[in-house]
């Protein structure tokens, strides 16, 4: 893998994919370079997977699923395989997806046996009359649709279990977007919700988000990632949005729709709209980030924390990824 540095130059191409892998405070220590490279590689793989769909004339929805599934299958991120534990020692996952031309949407929450919740959310959207299914009902539905069902032990990772034990001792809840690059793999404090927004050659937008939630959360807790308008929103008349952060505050501000509404009704530039939403969240004690993409391919990756794991790819197939604040991203060839 070769990495060069350059600034984010925007988009003039027909297709675009933007992803995030969580936002939060990142410690700078001796392990940073090794850990940064690991995250960078997976972000790039996610971008390449989604780009392959778009380049082959695939839909923005399918590109979002492809990109998110890569991160769900990686234990570095708090989604799918890398999901954190509830206080009771279970992995309760959630995801949502939305298509911009019809505003069709699907979501699942509280699932413990579906390997890729983003695929289940899509199945709810396309194979049912509903928008959200939860718990066992969602799992039964996913199995009937032929999705991969796994034993709950599939989601067990030692470092997530260790995080739960630490949180129980401290009587704390670890936010889903806290991050640490200076720790060893077994001590990793990265809790990244994942998400993607895409624009296909037909001009259609889509958005999706997936997470394991909060370490030490109460069983049954549902965050913003599975809630349409809070964690995910897509509308061809405005933008596609996926969020990451303190979920309760993103729910209370309807963060994803809030951003889209500013663009559609007030004609606010997308970067300003994203910043306005984050400011509203900060005003009630929350933080995090969001990615935004419009039907012209303009995009924003905004966060009010020390870092956000993020990336974008367009017509040229060059994956650009970033972690820390600032305009520069790494251009990755894999």
C-alpha positions as CSV (number, residue, x, y, z in Angstrom):
1,X,0.0,0.0,0.0
2,X,1.3,3.5,-0.9
3,X,0.0,6.6,0.8
4,X,0.5,10.2,-0.3
5,X,-0.9,13.3,1.2
6,X,-3.1,15.9,-0.5
7,X,-6.0,18.2,0.3
8,X,-9.7,17.4,-0.3
9,X,-10.4,18.9,-3.7
10,X,-14.1,18.4,-3.9
11,X,-16.0,16.5,-6.6
12,X,-16.7,17.1,-10.3
13,X,-17.5,13.5,-11.2
14,X,-20.7,11.6,-11.8
15,X,-20.4,9.1,-8.9
16,X,-19.3,9.6,-5.3
17,X,-19.1,7.5,-2.1
18,X,-18.4,9.0,1.3
19,X,-18.0,6.8,4.5
20,X,-17.3,7.2,8.2
21,X,-16.1,4.8,10.8
22,X,-16.9,6.9,14.0
23,X,-15.9,10.2,15.5
24,X,-14.3,11.0,18.8
25,X,-11.3,11.9,20.9
26,X,-8.1,10.2,19.7
27,X,-5.0,9.9,21.9
28,X,-1.6,10.4,20.3
29,X,0.8,7.8,21.4
30,X,3.6,5.5,20.3
31,X,1.1,3.0,18.8
32,X,-0.6,5.7,16.6
33,X,1.1,4.9,13.3
34,X,0.4,1.2,13.4
35,X,-3.2,1.6,14.5
36,X,-3.8,4.4,12.0
37,X,-2.5,2.2,9.2
38,X,-4.9,-0.6,10.2
39,X,-7.9,1.7,10.1
40,X,-6.8,3.4,6.9
41,X,-6.5,0.1,5.1
42,X,-10.1,-1.0,6.1
43,X,-11.5,2.4,5.2
44,X,-9.9,2.1,1.8
45,X,-11.2,-1.4,1.3
46,X,-14.7,-0.1,2.1
47,X,-14.4,2.7,-0.4
48,X,-13.1,0.4,-3.1
49,X,-16.0,-2.1,-2.5
50,X,-18.6,0.6,-2.8
51,X,-16.9,2.2,-5.8
52,X,-16.9,-1.1,-7.7
53,X,-20.7,-1.1,-7.5
54,X,-21.0,2.4,-8.7
55,X,-18.5,2.0,-11.5
56,X,-20.4,-1.0,-12.7
57,X,-23.6,1.1,-13.0
58,X,-24.9,-0.3,-9.7
59,X,-27.3,1.6,-7.5
60,X,-26.3,4.0,-4.7
61,X,-28.2,1.6,-2.3
62,X,-26.1,-1.3,-3.3
63,X,-22.9,0.8,-3.0
64,X,-23.8,1.8,0.5
65,X,-24.4,-1.8,1.5
66,X,-21.1,-3.0,0.0
67,X,-19.2,-0.3,1.8
68,X,-20.8,-0.8,5.2
69,X,-20.6,-4.6,5.0
70,X,-16.8,-4.3,4.8
71,X,-16.7,-2.4,8.1
72,X,-19.3,-4.6,9.7
73,X,-17.0,-7.6,9.0
74,X,-14.0,-5.9,10.6
75,X,-13.5,-6.1,14.4
76,X,-11.9,-2.6,14.4
77,X,-15.3,-0.9,14.1
78,X,-18.3,-0.9,16.5
79,X,-20.6,-2.6,14.0
80,X,-21.2,-6.2,13.1
81,X,-18.2,-8.3,14.1
82,X,-16.7,-5.5,16.3
83,X,-19.8,-4.6,18.2
84,X,-19.6,-3.7,21.8
85,X,-21.4,-5.4,24.7
86,X,-24.5,-4.3,26.7
87,X,-24.3,-4.3,30.6
88,X,-25.7,-7.9,30.5
89,X,-22.9,-9.1,28.2
90,X,-24.8,-9.3,24.9
91,X,-24.2,-7.7,21.5
92,X,-27.3,-5.8,20.4
93,X,-26.9,-4.4,16.9
94,X,-28.8,-1.9,14.8
95,X,-28.7,-0.4,11.3
96,X,-30.8,1.6,8.9
97,X,-30.8,2.5,5.2
98,X,-32.7,5.0,3.0
99,X,-33.0,5.6,-0.7
100,X,-33.2,9.2,-2.0
101,X,-35.5,9.0,-5.0
102,X,-38.6,7.4,-3.2
103,X,-37.5,7.9,0.4
104,X,-38.0,4.2,1.0
105,X,-36.3,3.1,4.2
106,X,-35.6,0.1,6.4
107,X,-34.1,-0.5,9.8
108,X,-33.4,-3.2,12.4
109,X,-32.6,-2.8,16.1
110,X,-31.7,-5.1,19.0
111,X,-30.6,-7.9,16.7
112,X,-28.0,-10.5,18.0
113,X,-27.7,-13.1,15.3
114,X,-27.7,-11.3,11.9
115,X,-24.1,-11.1,10.6
116,X,-24.7,-7.9,8.6
117,X,-27.5,-5.7,10.0
118,X,-27.2,-3.3,7.0
119,X,-28.4,-6.1,4.8
120,X,-31.3,-6.8,7.1
121,X,-32.3,-3.2,7.1
122,X,-32.3,-3.3,3.3
123,X,-34.4,-6.4,3.3
124,X,-36.9,-4.7,5.6
125,X,-37.0,-1.8,3.1
126,X,-37.5,-4.0,0.0
127,X,-39.2,-7.1,1.2
128,X,-41.7,-5.9,3.8
129,X,-44.3,-3.1,4.2
130,X,-42.5,-1.9,7.3
131,X,-39.7,0.5,8.1
132,X,-38.3,-1.0,11.3
133,X,-38.2,-4.5,12.8
134,X,-36.6,-5.2,16.2
135,X,-35.2,-8.1,18.2
136,X,-36.3,-11.7,17.5
137,X,-38.9,-10.6,14.9
138,X,-36.2,-9.0,12.9
139,X,-34.0,-12.0,13.1
140,X,-36.8,-14.4,12.0
141,X,-37.5,-12.1,9.1
142,X,-33.9,-11.9,8.1
143,X,-33.6,-15.7,8.1
144,X,-36.6,-16.0,5.9
145,X,-35.0,-13.7,3.4
146,X,-31.9,-15.9,3.2
147,X,-29.5,-13.5,5.1
148,X,-26.6,-15.0,6.9
149,X,-27.5,-15.9,10.5
150,X,-24.7,-16.6,13.0
151,X,-24.5,-17.8,16.6
152,X,-24.3,-14.8,18.9
153,X,-20.8,-15.9,19.8
154,X,-19.7,-14.7,16.4
155,X,-19.7,-11.1,17.7
156,X,-17.6,-11.9,20.7
157,X,-14.1,-10.2,20.7
158,X,-11.9,-10.2,23.7
159,X,-11.0,-6.5,23.6
160,X,-14.7,-5.5,23.5
161,X,-15.3,-7.8,26.5
162,X,-12.4,-6.2,28.3
163,X,-14.0,-2.8,27.6
164,X,-17.2,-3.9,29.2
165,X,-15.5,-5.1,32.3
166,X,-13.6,-1.7,32.6
167,X,-16.9,0.2,32.1
168,X,-18.7,-1.9,34.7
169,X,-16.0,-1.2,37.3
170,X,-16.1,2.5,36.5
171,X,-19.9,2.5,36.4
172,X,-19.7,4.3,33.1
173,X,-21.1,4.0,29.6
174,X,-18.5,4.3,26.8
175,X,-19.8,6.4,23.9
176,X,-19.9,4.6,20.5
177,X,-17.6,7.1,18.9
178,X,-14.7,7.3,21.4
179,X,-11.4,6.3,19.9
180,X,-7.8,5.6,20.7
181,X,-5.0,4.9,18.3
182,X,-2.3,4.6,21.0
183,X,-3.4,1.4,22.5
184,X,-2.6,-2.2,21.8
185,X,-5.2,-4.3,19.9
186,X,-6.4,-5.9,23.2
187,X,-6.8,-2.5,24.8
188,X,-8.4,-0.6,21.9
189,X,-10.8,2.1,22.9
190,X,-12.2,2.7,19.4
191,X,-16.0,2.5,19.3
192,X,-16.8,3.6,15.7
193,X,-20.3,3.5,14.4
194,X,-20.0,3.1,10.6
195,X,-21.9,4.7,7.8
196,X,-22.0,5.6,4.1
197,X,-23.6,7.9,1.6
198,X,-23.5,7.4,-2.2
199,X,-24.5,9.0,-5.5
200,X,-24.9,6.7,-8.5
201,X,-24.9,7.5,-12.2
202,X,-28.7,7.9,-12.3
203,X,-28.4,10.7,-9.8
204,X,-29.9,8.8,-7.0
205,X,-28.7,9.3,-3.4
206,X,-28.7,6.7,-0.6
207,X,-27.5,6.6,3.0
208,X,-26.9,3.9,5.6
209,X,-25.6,3.5,9.2
210,X,-24.7,0.5,11.4
211,X,-23.6,0.2,15.0
212,X,-23.3,-2.0,18.1
213,X,-24.3,1.0,20.2
214,X,-22.7,1.8,23.6
215,X,-20.4,-0.3,25.8
216,X,-22.3,-1.1,29.0
217,X,-25.6,0.2,27.7
218,X,-28.9,-1.0,29.2
219,X,-30.3,-4.0,27.3
220,X,-32.9,-2.8,24.8
221,X,-31.4,0.6,24.3
222,X,-31.8,1.9,20.8
223,X,-29.6,4.7,19.4
224,X,-29.8,7.0,16.5
225,X,-28.2,4.6,14.0
226,X,-31.4,2.7,13.4
227,X,-33.7,5.7,13.4
228,X,-34.5,7.3,10.1
229,X,-34.1,11.1,10.3
230,X,-31.8,10.9,13.3
231,X,-28.9,8.7,12.2
232,X,-29.8,8.2,8.5
233,X,-31.6,10.2,5.9
234,X,-31.6,10.5,2.0
235,X,-33.6,12.7,-0.3
236,X,-32.7,13.4,-3.9
237,X,-34.2,16.9,-3.4
238,X,-31.5,17.7,-0.8
239,X,-28.8,15.4,0.6
240,X,-27.9,12.0,2.0
241,X,-26.7,11.9,5.6
242,X,-25.2,9.4,8.0
243,X,-24.2,10.3,11.5
244,X,-22.0,9.1,14.4
245,X,-21.9,10.4,18.0
246,X,-23.9,10.7,21.2
247,X,-27.0,9.0,19.9
248,X,-29.5,10.4,22.3
249,X,-28.6,14.0,21.3
250,X,-28.7,13.1,17.6
251,X,-32.2,11.7,18.1
252,X,-33.4,14.7,20.0
253,X,-32.2,17.0,17.2
254,X,-33.4,14.8,14.4
255,X,-29.8,15.4,13.2
256,X,-29.9,13.8,9.7
257,X,-33.2,15.3,8.7
258,X,-32.3,18.6,10.3
259,X,-29.3,18.8,8.0
260,X,-31.3,17.8,4.9
261,X,-34.1,20.3,5.7
262,X,-31.6,23.2,5.9
263,X,-30.4,22.3,2.4
264,X,-33.8,21.8,0.9
265,X,-35.8,24.6,2.4
266,X,-33.2,27.2,3.3
267,X,-30.7,26.5,0.5
268,X,-28.0,26.3,3.1
269,X,-24.6,25.1,1.8
270,X,-24.1,21.5,2.9
271,X,-21.0,22.2,5.0
272,X,-22.8,25.1,6.8
273,X,-25.8,22.9,7.3
274,X,-23.7,20.1,8.9
275,X,-22.0,22.6,11.2
276,X,-25.3,24.1,12.2
277,X,-26.6,20.6,13.2
278,X,-23.4,19.8,15.1
279,X,-23.7,23.2,16.9
280,X,-27.3,22.4,18.0
281,X,-26.1,19.0,19.2
282,X,-23.2,20.6,21.1
283,X,-25.6,23.0,22.8
284,X,-27.4,20.1,24.5
285,X,-24.2,18.3,25.5
286,X,-23.5,16.1,22.6
287,X,-20.8,15.6,20.0
288,X,-19.8,13.5,17.0
289,X,-19.9,13.9,13.3
290,X,-21.8,13.4,10.1
291,X,-21.2,12.9,6.4
292,X,-23.3,14.7,3.8
293,X,-23.6,14.3,0.0
294,X,-25.9,16.0,-2.5
295,X,-27.1,15.1,-6.0
296,X,-24.4,17.2,-7.6
297,X,-21.7,15.2,-5.9
298,X,-20.8,17.9,-3.4
299,X,-19.9,16.5,0.0
300,X,-19.0,17.3,3.6
301,X,-17.3,15.3,6.3
302,X,-17.8,17.4,9.5
303,X,-17.2,16.6,13.2
304,X,-16.8,18.6,16.4
305,X,-14.5,16.0,18.1
306,X,-10.7,15.5,17.8
307,X,-11.1,13.0,14.9
308,X,-13.5,11.2,12.6
309,X,-12.5,8.0,10.7
310,X,-13.7,9.0,7.2
311,X,-13.1,8.7,3.5
312,X,-14.4,9.4,0.0
313,X,-13.9,8.1,-3.6
314,X,-15.2,9.3,-6.9
315,X,-14.9,8.7,-10.7
316,X,-11.1,8.3,-10.6
317,X,-11.3,5.4,-8.2
318,X,-8.7,7.0,-5.8
319,X,-9.6,6.3,-2.2
320,X,-9.0,9.3,0.1
321,X,-9.1,8.6,3.8
322,X,-8.6,10.8,6.9
323,X,-8.7,10.5,10.7
324,X,-7.6,13.7,12.3
325,X,-9.0,17.2,12.0
326,X,-7.7,19.3,9.1
327,X,-8.1,19.5,5.4
328,X,-5.6,16.8,4.4
329,X,-6.5,13.2,3.6
330,X,-4.4,10.2,2.7
331,X,-4.6,9.1,-0.9
332,X,-4.5,5.3,-0.8
333,X,-3.7,2.9,-3.6
334,X,-4.4,-0.8,-2.8
